[in-house]
Amino acid sequence: MTHAYIHHQINVAPREWQATADALGQSPDLKQRRGTLYGVWRSQIGRPRDELNAITVWPDVDAAKTAGDDLFTGIDAIVTCNSAIMTPTLRPKTPEPPRRQGNYAFRWFETPPENWREFLDLCEAAWPGFESAYDSQIIGMWRFLEDNGELRRTLLMTRRPNLAVWERSKIPQGEAETEVRRQLSRRYDLCDATHVFTTTLLTADDSEDSVRWA
């Protein structure tokens, strides 16, 4: 069975990001509708301070569709919540949530159908070298259910230990890293649009990020 995921872009009342993250995991509506919390991230670079990105996991697409727009209406600090159903592509293989703190990049792609297969092949080829060279992890790449046939819209999430590794990963050293960068650059050139922002993980087990980024 392939699990389904929902990405939630949540705007909260000022200074309520941590309390809201805590409340998301305890939401009775989430549990009653058979969903679980995959993770909650807060803005680091590129998004407003009081915006959260959350992902929930569901047994299948049908279960995700029952989540409804009112899933988190019981959390008073939430001002708006926009949600979209996703299915995994190459990763994640299991719904086990990320636990380690770090620099999490949310990168969005819109790829024409004729480039989709090559796009996936480049990801699959580049990821092992990327992970070994930079102590980084590909958390997942999900395709949005709302595709209209003209574009494949995807969310790629990567974890790096910190922003220094982000910068380091853009400057390849040696032939192996240069090949990884070539593959990732080609992937970049295949899409019609892409943008990225960075976050840290509010639901991390190992450490809390207390830096005031945004």
N, C-alpha and C positions, 0 to 999 in steps of 0.2 A: 504493500500500500504506500502511495506517495503522499506524504504530509503536505498540507497547504499552509501558507504563511500569510499574515496580513501586516503590511507596513502602516503605521499610524504616525502621522505628523501632528503633534499636539502643541498647541499654544496654551500656556498656563498663566495664572495671575503672577504679578511680580514677586520674585524670590520664593516661589513655591515649587521649584523644580524637584528638590529632593523629597519633599513630602508627597508630591504627586507620584514620583517614581515608586515610593514605598506603597502607596495606595493602589497602584496599577496591579502589583503582584497579588494583592489581597481582594481584588474586585470579585464580589459574589456573582455578578453577571458573567464574568469571564469563565469562572468555574462551572456555572450552571449550563453554559452553552458549549462546554467541552473544549474550551481553549486553555492554553497555558502560556505563560509569559516567557519569551525567548530572551529579551533584554530591553533595557532602556538606556539611551545615550543622551548626553547633554552637549550643547554647542561648545566647540573649541574655537574653530576658525571658520567663518563664512556664513553663519546663521545667527539669528537673534539669541540673546542670553536666555530668554524665557520660553524657548522652543525645545521640546523633547522629540526624539525619534524613538519609537517603540516598535517592536516586532512581537506578534503573538503567533503561536503554532496551533494548528487544527488537524484533526484526524484525516480530513480530506477536503476537497474543494467544496462539496455540498455543505459540510459542517461550517466551513469558513463563510459561506454565503448566508448562513443563519445568524452570523454575529450581529449584523444590523448596525445602523448608524447610532443607536442609543447605547452601545456597549459600555461606555464609561460615563454615562450621564450622571451616575451617582457620586462622582468625584467633583466636589464643588469648585476646586481650583482650576479645572479645565475650562478654558474659554472657547476654543474650537478644536475639533479633531477631524482630520481628513484621512480616510483609510482606503487602501487598495490591496486586493488579493494578489498573491504571488505564488508561483510554483518554482521549486529548485531546478536548476539546470545541471551543471557538472558538480556543484556543491551547494549546500551541505548534503552529505550522505545520510546523516541522522539528525534528529531535532535536538541533539544535545546542545545546550546554550553555551556561548562563550563566557568564560569566568575570569580571565586575566585582564587587568587594567592595561591601558596603552592608548595609542593614537589610532582611532578607528576612522577610516576614510569611507564615506558613502559616495560612490561614483555612479552616476546615472548615464546610461547609453541609450541612444535610439539608432537602431541598425536596420538598413533596408533588408528585406527578405533574401535578396540575391547574394548578400554578403554574410548572411547569418552563419552558414556552415564554416566558412573560413574564420570568422570571428571566434566561434567556439573552439576550433582546432588550435588557433593561436593561443587562446587562454590555457587550454590543456597542456600545450607544449611549454609555455613560459612559466607557469606557476611553480613547478618544482625547483627550477633554478632561482626564481625570485625568492622563494621561501628559504632556501639554503644559504643564499648569499647575504640576506639582510635580516636574518632572525625574525622573519615576518610570517604571517599566516593569511591565507585566503579563507575568510570565514564562510563566504557563500556568494553565489551569483544567482539571483532570482529573476524570472521573467514574469512580467505583469499580465494578469489574466485579461486585462482590458485592451490588449493589442487589437488593432482594427484591420490587420492584414497588410498594412502598408509599411509598418515599422515594428521591429522587435524591441520593446522597451524593457530594459533590464536594470537591476540594482546590483552592483558589485560592492561587497564589503571586505576591506582588508584591515588587518591589525599590524601595526608596527610598534616596537617598544616605546618610541617617542618621536618627536618631530625631527630630531637630528637624523634619525634613520630615514625619515621621509626624504630629506634633502640628499642624503647619501645615496639613496636608491635611484636618483635622477642622474648620477654621475658614475657611469660604469667603469670598472677597473678590470682589465684583462679580457680575454676573448669570450669566456663564458658569460660574464655579465653584459658584454657588448651584444651578444646574441640575444639574451633575454630582453635587453632594451630595444633591439631591432624588432622582435616579435611584438612587444607591447606598443611600440610606435606604429607598426603596421595595423594593429587592431584599432588604434586611435584613428587612423586614416580611413578605416572602413565604415565608420558610423556617420550618421547625419548630424548628430548633436551629442555633446557630453558635458557634464559639469560635476564638480566635486566639492564637498565640504568635509571638515574633520570634526570629530567628536571624542568624548571619553565616556567610559562605561559606568553608569551609576549603579548597575547591579553586579559589579565586579566583586569577587570573593577575596582577592588578595590585598588590594589597597584602594583607598579613596582618593580621588583627584580633588584637591582643595584649591587648585589654582583658579584665579579669576581671569578667565580667558577673554570673554567677549565684553 
